[in-house]
Amino acid sequence: MLHRPTKAGIGPAYIAGLRAALDGDADRIVCMDADGSHRPVDLPTLLAALAGADIALGSRYVSGGGTEGWPLHRRLLSRFGGRYAKLLLGIPISDLTGGFKAYRREALVALDLAAISSNGYAFQIETTWQAIQRGMAIVEVPITFTDRVAGRSKLSRRIVAEAVWTVLRLRLRSRRTFPRP
């Protein structure tokens, strides 16, 4: 188990967890919320999708996916944020802010985790964008996202503003190409 003594944002927490996972010998690495929002029953489908992809993304916004228990303002913010990022970045991913992801080890190693600067939920957009820029195959798998059963959301205006700016920054730097490892 990884314990961080201070809160520094969800992005740095993901990076710490991913680096810890890479220190092991797993060939498949999964990220999922620990608050009950992501259903463990969806893990086999997500992992099976890696047979034909580098990254499998659990998607609320593809046919068969959805959300349960979210208030209207959260559903609208999530949908708008994903569509905003998809439109500005011009990429065919329906759920860019989703955090239920499975990676092939090689794909995760190929990502430049040190280059990711997002502290909030924009981390998800940045990692997916970087994977696409590196030519990785990403598949979306329908999931049902259930409102948390423990804890409370850390979503704030600052995190939303960071996501808006991150998408603009990625778009402005989109001419930059990444070498394939």
GROMACS elastic network, one bead per residue, 0.5 to 0.9 nm:
[ bonds ]
;  ai    aj funct       b0    kb
    2    16     6  0.82549   500
    2    17     6  0.70570   500
    2    20     6  0.78003   500
    4     7     6  0.71704   500
    4     8     6  0.87836   500
    4    13     6  0.79291   500
    4    16     6  0.87792   500
    7    10     6  0.83016   500
    7    13     6  0.82998   500
    8    11     6  0.81581   500
    8    12     6  0.64263   500
    8    13     6  0.72402   500
    8   119     6  0.72620   500
    9    12     6  0.57723   500
    9    13     6  0.63577   500
    9    14     6  0.88627   500
    9   118     6  0.84824   500
    9   120     6  0.58033   500
    9   121     6  0.88409   500
   10    14     6  0.60987   500
   10    15     6  0.86191   500
   10   118     6  0.84969   500
   10   119     6  0.58349   500
   10   120     6  0.53107   500
   10   121     6  0.67703   500
   10   123     6  0.78118   500
   11    14     6  0.51928   500
   11    15     6  0.63162   500
   11    16     6  0.87078   500
   11   116     6  0.81611   500
   11   117     6  0.77539   500
   11   118     6  0.56421   500
   11   120     6  0.53878   500
   11   121     6  0.67670   500
   11   122     6  0.77128   500
   11   123     6  0.51841   500
   11   124     6  0.81185   500
   12    16     6  0.60963   500
   12    17     6  0.85402   500
   12   116     6  0.88387   500
   12   117     6  0.83725   500
   12   118     6  0.77643   500
   12   119     6  0.60776   500
   12   120     6  0.84544   500
   12   123     6  0.86102   500
   13    16     6  0.51413   500
   13    17     6  0.61796   500
   13    18     6  0.85688   500
   13   119     6  0.85847   500
   14    17     6  0.50634   500
   14    18     6  0.59918   500
   14    19     6  0.84936   500
   14    31     6  0.80514   500
   14   123     6  0.82387   500
   15    18     6  0.50676   500
   15    19     6  0.60399   500
   15    20     6  0.84661   500
   15   113     6  0.66276   500
   15   114     6  0.84398   500
   15   116     6  0.86362   500
   16    19     6  0.52389   500
   16    20     6  0.61589   500
   16    21     6  0.86376   500
   17    20     6  0.50597   500
   17    21     6  0.61446   500
   17    22     6  0.86345   500
   17    31     6  0.86660   500
   18    22     6  0.61881   500
   18    23     6  0.86852   500
   18    29     6  0.79371   500
   18    30     6  0.89512   500
   18    31     6  0.82944   500
   18   108     6  0.80757   500
   18   113     6  0.87983   500
   19    22     6  0.50158   500
   19    23     6  0.63187   500
   19   113     6  0.85529   500
   20    23     6  0.51024   500
   20    24     6  0.69913   500
   21    24     6  0.54007   500
   21    25     6  0.78345   500
   21    26     6  0.72696   500
   21    29     6  0.69967   500
   22    25     6  0.68764   500
   22    26     6  0.73510   500
   22    27     6  0.89067   500
   22    29     6  0.83267   500
   22   105     6  0.74608   500
   22   108     6  0.81365   500
   22   109     6  0.76471   500
   23    26     6  0.87903   500
   25   105     6  0.88440   500
   26    29     6  0.66639   500
   26   105     6  0.71263   500
   27   103     6  0.84243   500
   27   104     6  0.60654   500
   27   106     6  0.78486   500
   28    47     6  0.77346   500
   28    50     6  0.85108   500
   28   102     6  0.67996   500
   28   103     6  0.56704   500
   28   105     6  0.55147   500
   28   106     6  0.89364   500
   29   101     6  0.82596   500
   29   102     6  0.55884   500
   29   103     6  0.51740   500
   29   104     6  0.65515   500
   29   105     6  0.66051   500
   29   108     6  0.83030   500
   30    43     6  0.84501   500
   30    46     6  0.88228   500
   30    47     6  0.82677   500
   30   100     6  0.73565   500
   30   101     6  0.56183   500
   30   103     6  0.62797   500
   30   104     6  0.89991   500
   31    99     6  0.66804   500
   31   100     6  0.54981   500
   31   101     6  0.52472   500
   31   102     6  0.63980   500
   31   103     6  0.84993   500
   32    35     6  0.89767   500
   32    37     6  0.83358   500
   32    38     6  0.61425   500
   32    39     6  0.86874   500
   32    40     6  0.87858   500
   32    99     6  0.60924   500
   32   101     6  0.67957   500
   32   102     6  0.87926   500
   33    36     6  0.66416   500
   33    37     6  0.61277   500
   33    38     6  0.58476   500
   33    39     6  0.89874   500
   33    99     6  0.71128   500
   33   100     6  0.71065   500
   33   148     6  0.88778   500
   34    37     6  0.73268   500
   34    38     6  0.76383   500
   34   148     6  0.88859   500
   34   150     6  0.85931   500
   35    38     6  0.77841   500
   35   147     6  0.87104   500
   35   148     6  0.53728   500
   35   149     6  0.59274   500
   35   150     6  0.51718   500
   35   151     6  0.68261   500
   35   152     6  0.88920   500
   36    39     6  0.66030   500
   36    40     6  0.86552   500
   36   145     6  0.89840   500
   36   146     6  0.72923   500
   36   147     6  0.77483   500
   36   148     6  0.55095   500
   36   149     6  0.55856   500
   36   150     6  0.70639   500
   37   144     6  0.85154   500
   37   145     6  0.55056   500
   37   147     6  0.55187   500
   37   149     6  0.71379   500
   38    41     6  0.87371   500
   38    42     6  0.78581   500
   38    58     6  0.88542   500
   38    99     6  0.87698   500
   38   100     6  0.68332   500
   38   143     6  0.80751   500
   38   144     6  0.75359   500
   38   145     6  0.57808   500
   38   146     6  0.67846   500
   38   147     6  0.89707   500
   38   148     6  0.86806   500
   39    42     6  0.56985   500
   39    43     6  0.75956   500
   39   143     6  0.81795   500
   39   144     6  0.76845   500
   39   145     6  0.75703   500
   39   146     6  0.80033   500
   40    43     6  0.53883   500
   40    44     6  0.83615   500
   41    44     6  0.69957   500
   41    45     6  0.83114   500
   42    45     6  0.55850   500
   42    46     6  0.63079   500
   42    47     6  0.87835   500
   42    58     6  0.83817   500
   42   142     6  0.88309   500
   42   143     6  0.68211   500
   42   144     6  0.87029   500
   43    46     6  0.50650   500
   43    47     6  0.60424   500
   43    48     6  0.84392   500
   43   102     6  0.86676   500
   44    47     6  0.51772   500
   44    48     6  0.59562   500
   44    49     6  0.85852   500
   45    48     6  0.50600   500
   45    49     6  0.62434   500
   45   141     6  0.74723   500
   46    49     6  0.52930   500
   46    50     6  0.71173   500
   46    56     6  0.59464   500
   46    57     6  0.72750   500
   46    58     6  0.67642   500
   46   100     6  0.87283   500
   46   101     6  0.76105   500
   46   102     6  0.65201   500
   46   140     6  0.86218   500
   46   141     6  0.63901   500
   46   142     6  0.88743   500
   47    50     6  0.54509   500
   47    51     6  0.77813   500
   47    56     6  0.72666   500
   47   102     6  0.63776   500
   47   103     6  0.84668   500
   48    51     6  0.57933   500
   48    52     6  0.84294   500
   48    56     6  0.87632   500
   49    52     6  0.61321   500
   49    53     6  0.66123   500
   49    55     6  0.82439   500
   49    56     6  0.59939   500
   49    57     6  0.89684   500
   49   102     6  0.87429   500
   49   139     6  0.70754   500
   49   140     6  0.84122   500
   49   141     6  0.74413   500
   50    54     6  0.60814   500
   50    55     6  0.63537   500
   50    56     6  0.59593   500
   50   102     6  0.74518   500
   50   103     6  0.74292   500
   50   104     6  0.69273   500
   50   138     6  0.87655   500
   50   139     6  0.80847   500
   51    54     6  0.82689   500
   52    55     6  0.89907   500
   52   137     6  0.78837   500
   52   138     6  0.87903   500
   52   139     6  0.81362   500
   53    56     6  0.66410   500
   53   103     6  0.86982   500
   53   104     6  0.81180   500
   53   136     6  0.76217   500
   53   138     6  0.55860   500
   53   139     6  0.62226   500
   54   102     6  0.84265   500
   54   103     6  0.60996   500
   54   104     6  0.54205   500
   54   105     6  0.85330   500
   54   106     6  0.79022   500
   54   107     6  0.57292   500
   54   108     6  0.85986   500
   54   131     6  0.87677   500
   54   136     6  0.59147   500
   54   137     6  0.52091   500
   54   138     6  0.60068   500
   54   139     6  0.81692   500
   55   101     6  0.69289   500
   55   102     6  0.56506   500
   55   104     6  0.64004   500
   55   107     6  0.72294   500
   55   108     6  0.86329   500
   55   128     6  0.87493   500
   55   131     6  0.84001   500
   55   136     6  0.75935   500
   55   137     6  0.65363   500
   55   139     6  0.64997   500
   55   140     6  0.86156   500
   56   100     6  0.84920   500
   56   101     6  0.56341   500
   56   102     6  0.50614   500
   56   103     6  0.65677   500
   56   104     6  0.88098   500
   56   137     6  0.86607   500
   56   138     6  0.58031   500
   56   140     6  0.58341   500
   56   141     6  0.67608   500
   57    95     6  0.80314   500
   57    96     6  0.87946   500
   57    98     6  0.72284   500
   57    99     6  0.77873   500
   57   100     6  0.60941   500
   57   102     6  0.65227   500
   57   103     6  0.87572   500
   57   138     6  0.71168   500
   57   139     6  0.61369   500
   57   141     6  0.59943   500
   57   142     6  0.85204   500
   58    65     6  0.85288   500
   58    95     6  0.80802   500
   58    98     6  0.67482   500
   58    99     6  0.75175   500
   58   100     6  0.50558   500
   58   101     6  0.59112   500
   58   102     6  0.82821   500
   58   139     6  0.86398   500
   58   140     6  0.58453   500
   58   142     6  0.58759   500
   58   143     6  0.55748   500
   58   144     6  0.86076   500
   59    62     6  0.60615   500
   59    65     6  0.61915   500
   59    66     6  0.78966   500
   59    93     6  0.89793   500
   59    94     6  0.71536   500
   59    95     6  0.54250   500
   59    96     6  0.84772   500
   59    98     6  0.64581   500
   59    99     6  0.89297   500
   59   100     6  0.78399   500
   59   140     6  0.56461   500
   59   141     6  0.55636   500
   59   143     6  0.55447   500
   59   144     6  0.79445   500
   59   145     6  0.85362   500
   60    63     6  0.84345   500
   60    64     6  0.80572   500
   60    67     6  0.63421   500
   60    94     6  0.82061   500
   60    95     6  0.65201   500
   60    98     6  0.76046   500
   60   141     6  0.84917   500
   60   142     6  0.60802   500
   60   143     6  0.55364   500
   60   144     6  0.60156   500
   60   145     6  0.64429   500
   61    64     6  0.80856   500
   61    65     6  0.56426   500
   61    66     6  0.62078   500
   61    67     6  0.87362   500
   61    79     6  0.82945   500
   61    94     6  0.57375   500
   61    95     6  0.58662   500
   61   142     6  0.73931   500
   61   143     6  0.85179   500
   62    65     6  0.54524   500
   62    66     6  0.79090   500
   62    94     6  0.65469   500
   62    95     6  0.79308   500
   62   140     6  0.74346   500
   62   141     6  0.75855   500
   62   142     6  0.58423   500
   62   143     6  0.85278   500
   63    66     6  0.83515   500
   63   142     6  0.66163   500
   64   141     6  0.86808   500
   64   142     6  0.53229   500
   64   143     6  0.70977   500
   64   144     6  0.81028   500
   65   141     6  0.79461   500
   65   144     6  0.52439   500
   65   145     6  0.79731   500
   66   142     6  0.76892   500
   66   143     6  0.64736   500
   66   145     6  0.62136   500
   66   146     6  0.85913   500
   67    70     6  0.67501   500
   67    75     6  0.79717   500
   67   143     6  0.83469   500
   67   144     6  0.53502   500
   67   146     6  0.57317   500
   67   147     6  0.75909   500
   68    71     6  0.89791   500
   68   144     6  0.70659   500
   68   145     6  0.61694   500
   68   147     6  0.61319   500
   69   145     6  0.87050   500
   69   146     6  0.60845   500
   69   147     6  0.50712   500
   69   148     6  0.84859   500
   70    73     6  0.81219   500
   70    74     6  0.61298   500
   70    75     6  0.62958   500
   70   145     6  0.89914   500
   70   146     6  0.75035   500
   70   147     6  0.56159   500
   70   148     6  0.89791   500
   71    74     6  0.55541   500
   71    75     6  0.64969   500
   71    76     6  0.88317   500
   71   147     6  0.89893   500
   72    75     6  0.51429   500
   72    76     6  0.61089   500
   72    77     6  0.85448   500
   73    76     6  0.51417   500
   73    77     6  0.60356   500
   73    78     6  0.85223   500
   74    77     6  0.50951   500
   74    78     6  0.60160   500
   74    79     6  0.84843   500
   75    78     6  0.52348   500
   75    79     6  0.60998   500
   75    80     6  0.84781   500
   76    79     6  0.51813   500
   76    80     6  0.59126   500
   76    81     6  0.83378   500
   77    80     6  0.51756   500
   77    81     6  0.59025   500
   77    82     6  0.85029   500
   78    81     6  0.51826   500
   78    82     6  0.61717   500
   78    83     6  0.85779   500
   78    95     6  0.88209   500
   78    97     6  0.75078   500
   79    82     6  0.52680   500
   79    83     6  0.60956   500
   79    84     6  0.84271   500
   79    95     6  0.82702   500
   80    83     6  0.51619   500
   80    84     6  0.58593   500
   80    85     6  0.85037   500
   81    84     6  0.51264   500
   81    85     6  0.62032   500
   81    86     6  0.85295   500
   81    96     6  0.83400   500
   81    97     6  0.76187   500
   81   160     6  0.85312   500
   81   163     6  0.80563   500
   81   164     6  0.79504   500
   82    85     6  0.52535   500
   82    86     6  0.60239   500
   82    87     6  0.85245   500
   82    93     6  0.86067   500
   82    94     6  0.69009   500
   82    95     6  0.58610   500
   82    96     6  0.54169   500
   82    97     6  0.61449   500
   82    98     6  0.89266   500
   82   125     6  0.87021   500
   83    87     6  0.59302   500
   83    88     6  0.84271   500
   83    94     6  0.74841   500
   83    95     6  0.82830   500
   83    96     6  0.83535   500
   84    87     6  0.52966   500
   84    88     6  0.61035   500
   84    89     6  0.83915   500
   84   164     6  0.83815   500
   84   167     6  0.83261   500
   85    88     6  0.52810   500
   85    89     6  0.58027   500
   85    90     6  0.79580   500
   85    91     6  0.83895   500
   85    96     6  0.72119   500
   85    97     6  0.89078   500
   85   125     6  0.76694   500
   85   163     6  0.87826   500
   85   164     6  0.81033   500
   85   167     6  0.59131   500
   85   168     6  0.85502   500
   86    89     6  0.53718   500
   86    90     6  0.55195   500
   86    91     6  0.54375   500
   86    92     6  0.68120   500
   86    93     6  0.66331   500
   86    94     6  0.72517   500
   86    95     6  0.85412   500
   86    96     6  0.72557   500
   87    90     6  0.51040   500
   87    91     6  0.72361   500
   87    92     6  0.89454   500
   88    91     6  0.83090   500
   88   167     6  0.72032   500
   88   168     6  0.75018   500
   88   171     6  0.66525   500
   89   129     6  0.81682   500
   89   167     6  0.72121   500
   89   168     6  0.84160   500
   89   170     6  0.75386   500
   89   171     6  0.57013   500
   89   174     6  0.81479   500
   90   171     6  0.89349   500
   91    94     6  0.87163   500
   91   129     6  0.82572   500
   91   132     6  0.82194   500
   93    96     6  0.60821   500
   93   128     6  0.87926   500
   93   138     6  0.83861   500
   93   139     6  0.84815   500
   93   140     6  0.75221   500
   94    97     6  0.89704   500
   94   140     6  0.78996   500
   95    98     6  0.55480   500
   95   140     6  0.80546   500
   96    99     6  0.86328   500
   96   122     6  0.88439   500
   96   124     6  0.65013   500
   96   125     6  0.53399   500
   96   126     6  0.89436   500
   96   128     6  0.70927   500
   96   129     6  0.87004   500
   97   121     6  0.67273   500
   97   122     6  0.69799   500
   97   123     6  0.81869   500
   97   124     6  0.53129   500
   97   125     6  0.58328   500
   98   101     6  0.76961   500
   98   121     6  0.87134   500
   98   124     6  0.65724   500
   98   125     6  0.84374   500
   99   121     6  0.83972   500
   99   124     6  0.63644   500
  100   143     6  0.88905   500
  103   106     6  0.80568   500
  103   107     6  0.63117   500
  103   108     6  0.61536   500
  104   107     6  0.52888   500
  104   108     6  0.64843   500
  104   109     6  0.87665   500
  105   108     6  0.51944   500
  105   109     6  0.61600   500
  105   110     6  0.86226   500
  106   109     6  0.51214   500
  106   110     6  0.61978   500
  106   111     6  0.89132   500
  107   110     6  0.50831   500
  107   111     6  0.65618   500
  107   131     6  0.77655   500
  107   136     6  0.73691   500
  108   111     6  0.53261   500
  108   112     6  0.84570   500
  108   113     6  0.85928   500
  108   131     6  0.87818   500
  109   112     6  0.77049   500
  109   113     6  0.86491   500
  109   181     6  0.89982   500
  110   113     6  0.88599   500
  110   131     6  0.82949   500
  110   134     6  0.82174   500
  110   180     6  0.77173   500
  110   181     6  0.61817   500
  111   114     6  0.87578   500
  111   115     6  0.87946   500
  111   127     6  0.75211   500
  111   130     6  0.68460   500
  111   131     6  0.66685   500
  111   134     6  0.81651   500
  112   115     6  0.55073   500
  112   116     6  0.71857   500
  112   127     6  0.87353   500
  112   130     6  0.79676   500
  113   116     6  0.54419   500
  113   117     6  0.87590   500
  113   127     6  0.80897   500
  114   117     6  0.77686   500
  116   119     6  0.88195   500
  116   123     6  0.71204   500
  116   126     6  0.66425   500
  116   127     6  0.74191   500
  116   130     6  0.89793   500
  117   122     6  0.89951   500
  117   123     6  0.76243   500
  117   126     6  0.83921   500
  117   166     6  0.87523   500
  118   121     6  0.73899   500
  118   122     6  0.57115   500
  118   123     6  0.50762   500
  118   124     6  0.87917   500
  118   126     6  0.75622   500
  118   162     6  0.73300   500
  118   163     6  0.79419   500
  118   166     6  0.74443   500
  119   122     6  0.73673   500
  119   123     6  0.67736   500
  119   159     6  0.78011   500
  119   162     6  0.81271   500
  120   123     6  0.61029   500
  120   124     6  0.86770   500
  120   154     6  0.88862   500
  120   155     6  0.81492   500
  120   158     6  0.86820   500
  120   159     6  0.54035   500
  120   160     6  0.81909   500
  120   162     6  0.72458   500
  120   163     6  0.75117   500
  121   124     6  0.59333   500
  121   125     6  0.76558   500
  121   155     6  0.82673   500
  121   159     6  0.69478   500
  121   160     6  0.81488   500
  121   162     6  0.85620   500
  121   163     6  0.69856   500
  122   125     6  0.50823   500
  122   126     6  0.62033   500
  122   127     6  0.86880   500
  122   159     6  0.78473   500
  122   160     6  0.82966   500
  122   162     6  0.69730   500
  122   164     6  0.83143   500
  122   166     6  0.67086   500
  122   167     6  0.80303   500
  123   126     6  0.50739   500
  123   127     6  0.61660   500
  123   128     6  0.85860   500
  123   163     6  0.84005   500
  123   166     6  0.89666   500
  124   127     6  0.54087   500
  124   128     6  0.62404   500
  124   129     6  0.84956   500
  125   128     6  0.53240   500
  125   129     6  0.59605   500
  125   130     6  0.85079   500
  125   163     6  0.82034   500
  125   166     6  0.83111   500
  125   167     6  0.76664   500
  126   129     6  0.50883   500
  126   130     6  0.60354   500
  126   131     6  0.85596   500
  126   166     6  0.77055   500
  126   167     6  0.80986   500
  126   170     6  0.78249   500
  127   130     6  0.51334   500
  127   131     6  0.61794   500
  127   132     6  0.86981   500
  128   131     6  0.50804   500
  128   132     6  0.62562   500
  128   133     6  0.86136   500
  128   138     6  0.83076   500
  129   132     6  0.51548   500
  129   133     6  0.61341   500
  129   134     6  0.86288   500
  129   170     6  0.80182   500
  130   133     6  0.50058   500
  130   134     6  0.62427   500
  130   135     6  0.88004   500
  130   136     6  0.89055   500
  130   178     6  0.82010   500
  131   134     6  0.50980   500
  131   135     6  0.64602   500
  131   136     6  0.53702   500
  131   137     6  0.79920   500
  131   138     6  0.80869   500
  132   135     6  0.50584   500
  132   136     6  0.54462   500
  132   137     6  0.73440   500
  132   138     6  0.77255   500
  133   136     6  0.75923   500
  133   174     6  0.84558   500
  133   176     6  0.87496   500
  133   177     6  0.67190   500
  133   178     6  0.64338   500
  134   177     6  0.77278   500
  134   178     6  0.57238   500
  134   179     6  0.69546   500
  134   180     6  0.60240   500
  134   181     6  0.87579   500
  135   180     6  0.78063   500
  145   148     6  0.88343   500
  146   149     6  0.82356   500
  148   151     6  0.70943   500
  148   152     6  0.74081   500
  148   153     6  0.83046   500
  149   152     6  0.87489   500
  153   156     6  0.85967   500
  154   159     6  0.85624   500
  155   158     6  0.81706   500
  155   159     6  0.61736   500
  155   160     6  0.73738   500
  156   159     6  0.51974   500
  156   160     6  0.63632   500
  156   161     6  0.86451   500
  157   160     6  0.50540   500
  157   161     6  0.60534   500
  157   162     6  0.85057   500
  158   161     6  0.50674   500
  158   162     6  0.60905   500
  158   163     6  0.86557   500
  159   162     6  0.50150   500
  159   163     6  0.62916   500
  159   164     6  0.87792   500
  160   163     6  0.51309   500
  160   164     6  0.63587   500
  160   165     6  0.87316   500
  161   164     6  0.51087   500
  161   165     6  0.61858   500
  161   166     6  0.84605   500
  162   165     6  0.51563   500
  162   166     6  0.58884   500
  162   167     6  0.86279   500
  163   167     6  0.62502   500
  163   168     6  0.86737   500
  164   167     6  0.55010   500
  164   168     6  0.65205   500
  164   169     6  0.87867   500
  165   168     6  0.50752   500
  165   169     6  0.60229   500
  165   170     6  0.85524   500
  166   170     6  0.60604   500
  166   171     6  0.84924   500
  167   170     6  0.51440   500
  167   171     6  0.61254   500
  167   172     6  0.86123   500
  168   171     6  0.50739   500
  168   172     6  0.61161   500
  168   173     6  0.85974   500
  169   172     6  0.51443   500
  169   173     6  0.61989   500
  169   174     6  0.84498   500
  170   173     6  0.51502   500
  170   174     6  0.58475   500
  171   175     6  0.83281   500
  172   175     6  0.76454   500
  173   176     6  0.57550   500
  174   177     6  0.75458   500
  178   181     6  0.89988   500
